[in-house]
Amino acid sequence: MTATTRLVEVRTKILKQNDVTARALRERFEAAGVCVVSLVSSPGAGKTTLLQKTLQRLRERYRVAALVGDLATENDAQRLAQANVPVRQITTGTVCHLEAEMVEQALDDWRLDELDFLFLENVGNLVCPATYDLGEALRLVLFSVTEGEDKPLKYPTIFNTADVALITKMDLAAAVEFDLAAARRNIQAVRPGMEVLELSSKTGEGMKRWLDLLASRQ
């Protein structure tokens, strides 16, 4: 048996177990009536800022909470806790993505039936998270205008496993000469029909449409 064959077999086994756990989580979420939303992006695309603003606005009408994945530190969880909602950190160590079992363990003593929305902020990475189901009802892939229009072409798998694409930091679009039309074409080339939202957490541009999308899930 070659090393490559062994690696494929181990990875297949890991993904199979993850899918089993994710299915159980999804059933648990649905039974509790909580809408679970995951966010995936490269580091620095604005996930944490968007989530902080989202939690602050949603808490006025809904019961919300968040789980935050990161390789090290609890910096993001501390930022999100400023929204005065329940937040927990999942420190993954050397693992570059969240896995369903990590989510399951982090939620061990939480009353999910007391939540309307649960947000999962994945580790900053557009590769590994693409193949790991977390039991979420809605998966978002974010990329900022500072990253360039070709992000969907470089990382097609994450766009094919996500439900909605969010183009962030639109307040910087003119400064970095971001071509929005090209970015939209690239998304559609990879995932025809994918819903795309443009927003700026700083100025509030596009936030109403984003919040309306979430509200439609309740």
TIDORO-870296 format. One record per residue (C-alpha): residue in one letter; x, y, z. Coordinates in steps of 0.25 Angstrom, whole numbers, plus 5000, padded with zeros to 4 digits. Layout:
N
AXYZ
...
% end
This chain:
218
M500050005000
T500650134996
A500650255005
T499750334996
T498650224997
R498750215012
L498550365013
V497350365004
E496750245012
V496950325025
R496350455020
T495150375015
K494950315028
I495050445035
L494050515026
K493150405027
Q493150415042
N492950565041
D491750545032
V491150455042
T491350555053
A490850665044
R489550595041
A489250575056
L489550725059
R488650765047
E487550685053
R487750745067
F487750885062
E486450865054
A485850795066
A486250915074
G485751015064
V487051085063
C487551135050
V489051115049
V489951205040
S491351175037
L492351275032
V493651245024
S494651335018
S496151365017
P496851435029
G496551575029
A495251575020
G494451635031
K493651515037
T493851555051
T493451705049
L492251665041
L491851565051
Q491951665062
K491051765055
T490051655052
L489951605066
Q489751745071
R488651765062
L487951635063
R487951625078
E486851735078
R485851635072
Y486451495073
R487251405082
V488651395077
A489951325080
A491251295073
L492351195073
V493751245068
G494851155062
D496251195062
L497651135063
A498051205075
T497651325084
E496251365088
N496351505082
D495151485073
A494251425083
Q494551545093
R494251645081
L492851575079
A492551565094
Q492451715093
A491151695086
N490651645099
V490151505094
P490651365098
V492051335091
R492951225092
Q494351205086
I494751075079
T496251065079
T496750965068
G498250965070
T498850915058
V497550885051
C497150985040
H495650975040
L494550945049
E493950795050
A492550755054
E493150685066
M493750815071
V492450885069
E491650765076
Q492650775088
A492550925089
L491050915090
D491050805100
D490250885111
W489550995103
R488051005102
L487851015087
D486351025088
E486651165095
L487351215082
D486751265069
F488151275062
L489451215065
F490651265057
L491851185054
E493151265050
N494151165044
V495651175044
G496151275033
N496351175022
L495651155008
V496251015006
C496050915017
P494650965022
A494050935009
T493950785011
Y493450785025
D491950795028
L491650855041
G490150835041
E489850975038
A488551015030
L489351135023
R490751145019
L491351275015
V492651295008
L493251435009
F494351505001
S494751655002
V494951754991
T496451754995
E496651614992
G496351624977
E495251584967
D495851444964
K495651384978
P494451294973
L495351244962
K496451214971
Y495651144981
P494451084974
T494150974984
I493751064995
F492851144986
N492151014982
T491950964996
A491351105001
D489951154999
V490251304998
A491451394995
L491751525002
I492651624996
T493151705008
K493851845010
M493151904999
D493552045005
L494952015000
A494451974986
A494852104979
A496152114986
V496651974981
E495951984968
F495151864970
D494351814958
L493051774964
A492451724950
A493651634948
A493551584962
R492051544960
R492451484947
N493451394953
I492551354964
Q491451314954
A492551244946
V492851154958
R491451144963
P490351184954
G489151244961
M489851274974
E489251384982
V490251494984
L490251614994
E491151734995
L491351805008
S492151885017
S492151865032
K492752005034
T491752085026
G490551995027
E490451985012
G489651855009
M489451815023
K487851825022
R487851725011
W488751635019
L487851645031
D486651625023
L487251495017
L487451445031
A486051485036
S485451405024
R486051285030
Q485251295043
% end
